[in-house]
């Protein structure tokens, strides 16, 4: 309808849900916590999420290495690091309170909680006949509804995590492109 849209995104949703499950309010960046390097952050994020979803370490490492190969990403190699011997131990050390969930397939349960959060947010807007689009753990609405979206994201997360908080990235990618119009 020619309206600008805005996207808001949960920050580090799955690791934070595990910390909440352990009764811990996690306020850091779960990826920078491993290694504070912007170029390595996407690799750490990919590996950590693979470790949450894979049933064993070999599969998590393999999936991450394949992703790096497909992306032609040589950042680790250029720094003399590798996924298995360097990043996996760094992630386990940085996230000791949730390490027991790594490589156990815990991601399936996280996706279930993630979907419950998304459904609560989507239902709020659907009940009010306000268009909303969900993309994984981010949501797009017309710019005029951004404050409502922010509030509903906080409420839904708190409800599904026993009162914990999750930061919401305000990417403020305002778009008037036909693909992102709501």
For each residue, the residues with C-beta under 8 A, 3 or more apart:
1: 181 182
2: 176 181
3: 142 143 144 181 182
4: 142 143 174 175 176
5: 140 141 142 143 174 175 180 181 182
6: 140 141 142 143 146 149 172 173 174
7: 135 138 139 140 171 172 173
8: 138 139 146 149 150 153 168 169 170 171
9: 137 138 139 168 169 171
10: 13 16 117 137 138 153 157 166 167 168 169
11: 16 29 166 167 168 169
12: 15 16 26 29 30 31 166 167
13: 10 16 17 110 114 137 166
14: 17 18 49 52 107 110 114
15: 12 18 19 26 30 48 52 95 98
16: 10 11 12 13 19 20 26 30 161 164 166
17: 13 14 20 21 110 113 114 161 166
18: 14 15 21 22 52 98 101 106 110
19: 15 16 22 24 25 26 97 98 164
20: 16 17 23 24 25 26 161 162 164
21: 17 18 161
22: 18 19 97 98
23: 20
24: 19 20 97
25: 19 20 164 165
26: 12 15 16 19 20 30
27: 165 167
28: 32 33
29: 11 12 32 33
30: 12 15 16 26 33 34 48 95
31: 12 34 41 44 45 48
32: 28 29 35 36 37 41 44
33: 28 29 30 94 95
34: 30 31 44 48 87 90 91 94 95
35: 32 40 44 87 90
36: 32
37: 32 40 41
38: 41
39: 75
40: 35 37 43 44 75 76 79
41: 31 32 37 38 44 45
42: 45 46
43: 40 46 47 64 68 73 75 76 83 87
44: 31 32 34 35 40 41 47 48 87 90 91
45: 31 41 42 48 49
46: 42 43 49 50 64 67
47: 43 44 50 51 60 61 64 83 87 88 91
48: 15 30 31 34 44 45 51 52 91 95
49: 14 45 46 52 53 107
50: 46 47 53 54 59 60 61 63 64
51: 47 48 54 57 60 88 91 102 103
52: 14 15 18 48 49 101 102 106 107 110
53: 49 50 60 105 106 107 108
54: 50 51 57 59 60 63 103 105 107
55: 59 103 104 105
56: 59 60 103
57: 51 54 60 61 84 88 102 103
58: 61 62
59: 50 54 55 56 62 63 103
60: 47 50 51 53 54 56 57 63 64 88 102 103
61: 47 50 57 58 64 65 83 84 88
62: 58 59 65 66
63: 50 54 59 60 66 67
64: 43 46 47 50 60 61 67 68 83 87
65: 61 62 68 69 83
66: 62 63 69 70
67: 46 63 64 70 71 73
68: 43 64 65 71 73 76 83
69: 65 66 72
70: 66 67
71: 67 68
72: 69
73: 43 67 68 76
74: 77 78
75: 39 40 43 78 79
76: 40 43 68 73 79 81 82 83 86 87
77: 74 80 81 82
78: 74 75
79: 40 75 76
80: 77
81: 76 77 86 87
82: 76 77 85 86 87
83: 43 47 61 64 65 68 76 86 87 88
84: 57 61 87 88
85: 82 88 89
86: 76 81 82 83 89 90
87: 34 35 43 44 47 64 76 81 82 83 84 90 91
88: 47 51 57 60 61 83 84 85 91 92
89: 85 86 92 93
90: 34 35 44 86 87 93 94
91: 34 44 47 48 51 87 88 94 95 102
92: 88 89 95 96 99 102
93: 89 90 96
94: 33 34 90 91
95: 15 30 33 34 48 91 92 98 99 102
96: 92 93 99
97: 19 22 24
98: 15 18 19 22 95 101 102
99: 92 95 96 102
100: 104
101: 18 52 98 104 106
102: 51 52 57 60 91 92 95 98 99 106
103: 51 54 55 56 57 59 60
104: 55 100 101
105: 53 54 55 108
106: 18 52 53 101 102 109 110
107: 14 49 52 53 54 110 111
108: 53 105 111 112
109: 106 112 113
110: 13 14 17 18 52 106 107 113 114
111: 107 108 114 115
112: 108 109 115 116
113: 17 109 110 116 117 160 161
114: 13 14 17 110 111 117 118 137
115: 111 112 118 119
116: 112 113 119 120 160
117: 10 113 114 120 121 137 153 156 157 160
118: 114 115 121 122 134 137 139 156
119: 115 116 122 123
120: 116 117 123 124 152 155 156 159 160
121: 117 118 124 125 132 134 139 149 152 153 156
122: 118 119 125 126 132 134
123: 119 120 126 127
124: 120 121 127 128 148 152 156
125: 121 122 128 130 131 132 141 145 148 149 152
126: 122 123 129 130 132
127: 123 124
128: 124 125
129: 126
130: 125 126 141 142 145 148
131: 125 141 142 182
132: 121 122 125 126 139 140 141 145 149 182
133: 139 140 141 182
134: 118 121 122 138 139
135: 7 138 139 140
136:
137: 9 10 13 114 117 118
138: 7 8 9 10 134 135 171
139: 7 8 9 118 121 132 133 134 135 149 153
140: 5 6 7 132 133 135 180 182
141: 5 6 125 130 131 132 133 145 146 148 149 182
142: 3 4 5 6 130 131 145 182
143: 3 4 5 6 146 174
144: 3
145: 125 130 132 141 142 148 149
146: 6 8 141 143 149 150
147: 150 151
148: 124 125 130 141 145 151 152
149: 6 8 121 125 132 139 141 145 146 152 153
150: 8 146 147 153 154 168 170
151: 147 148 154 155
152: 120 121 124 125 148 149 155 156
153: 8 10 117 121 139 149 150 156 157 168
154: 150 151 157 158 165 166 168
155: 120 151 152 158 159
156: 117 118 120 121 124 152 153 159 160
157: 10 117 153 154 160 161 164 165 166
158: 154 155 161 163 164 165
159: 120 155 156
160: 113 116 117 120 156 157
161: 16 17 20 21 113 157 158 164 166
162: 20
163: 158
164: 16 19 20 25 157 158 161
165: 25 27 154 157 158
166: 10 11 12 13 16 17 154 157 161
167: 10 11 12 27
168: 8 9 10 11 150 153 154
169: 8 9 10 11
170: 8 150
171: 7 8 9 138
172: 6 7
173: 6 7
174: 4 5 6 143
175: 4 5 180 181
176: 2 4 180 181
177: 180 181
178: 181
179:
180: 5 140 175 176 177
181: 1 2 3 5 175 176 177 178
182: 1 3 5 131 132 133 140 141 142
